[in-house]
Amino acid sequence: MKYSHSDAELLQQPIGYWSWAAHKAVVTRTRAALAGIGLTQPQWWVLAQVSGADTAKSRDEVSRLLRDYLDTGAETLESEIDGAVVQGWITEDSAGRLSLTAEGGALHAKAAALQRELWEERHAGISDEEYLTCLKVLQRFIHNTGGRAWHH
């Protein structure tokens, strides 16, 4: 790969720009790939949460967990959950607990396979050590600027 600048010049580049550009590229690619199988990214998050739950999660639990992902917001996430119900991918019982339907399970499996392909695509030529360093550096930037990530 040819880099945009020499090492000395890269040291002077703004992290805000490059982290934004990486975010935009990854999210755009992910959303386009998911759209190709009929899913929005928030619907994928919902399916993954419902599929991976040891016990059925309520709508409120799923919404509270996911609404801050990429600044999605509660209203949008509620709409995405509604859309997944309307599509027949999940059901909601009288207590608001969400469960995958057979169709939702099949779509989740298809989307999970796609996400694995996207992971491999993004990580091509990047060692686990480099990836780990990258994430630790980004988390230090967040910490150093008083920011908060979803997992805090």
C-alpha positions in Angstrom: 0.0 0.0 0.0 1.2 3.5 -0.8 0.6 5.9 2.1 -0.6 9.5 1.7 2.5 11.1 3.2 6.0 10.2 4.4 6.4 9.0 8.0 7.6 12.4 9.1 4.6 14.1 7.4 2.2 11.5 8.8 3.3 12.4 12.3 2.0 15.9 11.7 -1.4 14.8 10.4 -4.6 15.4 12.5 -6.0 12.3 14.2 -9.5 13.9 14.0 -9.4 13.8 10.2 -8.0 10.3 9.8 -10.2 8.7 12.5 -13.2 10.4 10.8 -12.1 9.2 7.3 -11.6 5.6 8.6 -15.0 5.7 10.4 -16.8 7.0 7.2 -15.1 4.4 5.0 -15.9 1.5 7.3 -19.5 2.5 8.1 -20.3 3.3 4.4 -18.9 -0.1 3.3 -20.7 -2.0 6.1 -24.0 -0.3 5.4 -23.8 -0.8 1.7 -23.0 -4.5 2.2 -25.9 -5.0 4.7 -28.3 -3.1 2.4 -27.4 -5.7 -0.3 -29.1 -8.3 1.8 -32.0 -6.1 2.8 -30.8 -4.9 6.3 -29.9 -1.6 7.8 -27.0 -1.5 10.2 -29.2 -0.8 13.2 -31.4 -3.8 12.2 -28.3 -5.9 12.2 -27.5 -4.7 15.7 -31.0 -5.6 16.8 -30.9 -9.1 15.3 -27.4 -9.7 16.8 -28.6 -8.7 20.3 -31.8 -10.8 20.1 -29.9 -13.8 18.6 -27.1 -13.7 21.1 -29.2 -13.3 24.3 -29.1 -16.1 26.8 -32.6 -15.0 27.9 -35.0 -12.9 25.9 -34.2 -9.2 26.1 -37.0 -6.6 26.3 -37.4 -4.0 23.7 -36.3 -1.4 26.2 -33.1 -3.4 27.1 -32.1 -3.7 23.4 -33.0 0.0 22.7 -31.0 1.3 25.7 -28.0 -0.8 24.8 -27.9 0.2 21.1 -29.2 3.7 20.9 -25.8 5.3 21.4 -24.1 3.2 18.7 -22.9 5.7 16.1 -25.3 8.3 17.6 -28.3 6.4 16.4 -30.7 7.8 19.0 -33.6 6.2 20.8 -36.3 7.3 18.3 -34.4 5.8 15.3 -33.6 2.6 17.1 -37.3 2.1 18.2 -38.2 2.6 14.5 -35.6 0.0 13.4 -37.0 -2.5 16.0 -40.5 -1.8 14.7 -39.2 -2.5 11.2 -37.7 -5.8 12.2 -41.0 -6.8 13.8 -43.0 -5.7 10.7 -40.5 -7.7 8.4 -41.2 -10.8 10.5 -37.6 -11.1 11.7 -38.4 -10.8 15.4 -41.5 -11.1 17.5 -42.4 -9.1 20.6 -44.4 -10.7 23.4 -46.8 -8.8 25.7 -43.9 -8.0 28.1 -41.9 -6.5 25.3 -39.4 -9.4 25.1 -37.9 -9.9 21.6 -37.3 -13.2 19.9 -36.0 -14.2 16.5 -38.4 -15.9 14.1 -37.1 -18.6 11.8 -36.8 -16.1 9.0 -35.0 -13.7 11.4 -32.6 -16.5 12.4 -31.8 -17.2 8.8 -31.2 -13.6 8.0 -29.1 -13.2 11.1 -26.9 -16.2 10.0 -26.6 -14.6 6.5 -25.7 -11.2 7.9 -23.2 -12.8 10.4 -21.4 -14.5 7.5 -21.3 -11.2 5.7 -19.9 -9.4 8.7 -17.1 -12.1 8.9 -16.3 -11.4 5.3 -16.2 -7.6 5.9 -14.0 -8.2 8.9 -11.5 -10.1 6.8 -11.7 -7.4 4.1 -11.0 -4.6 6.6 -8.2 -6.5 8.3 -6.3 -7.6 5.1 -2.6 -6.9 5.7 -3.1 -5.8 9.3 -1.7 -8.0 12.0 -3.5 -8.6 15.3 -0.7 -6.7 17.0 -1.2 -3.7 14.7 -5.0 -3.8 15.2 -4.6 -4.1 19.0 -2.2 -1.1 19.0 -4.6 0.9 16.9 -7.5 0.3 19.2 -5.5 1.1 22.3 -4.2 4.3 20.7 -7.7 5.4 19.7 -9.0 4.6 23.3 -6.1 6.8 24.7 -7.2 9.6 22.4 -10.8 9.2 23.7 -9.5 9.2 27.3 -7.1 12.1 26.8 -9.8 14.3 25.4 -12.4 13.5 28.1 -14.5 11.6 25.6 -16.6 8.5 26.3 -17.1 5.5 24.1 -20.2 3.2 24.2 -18.5 0.6 26.5 -17.7 3.1 29.3 
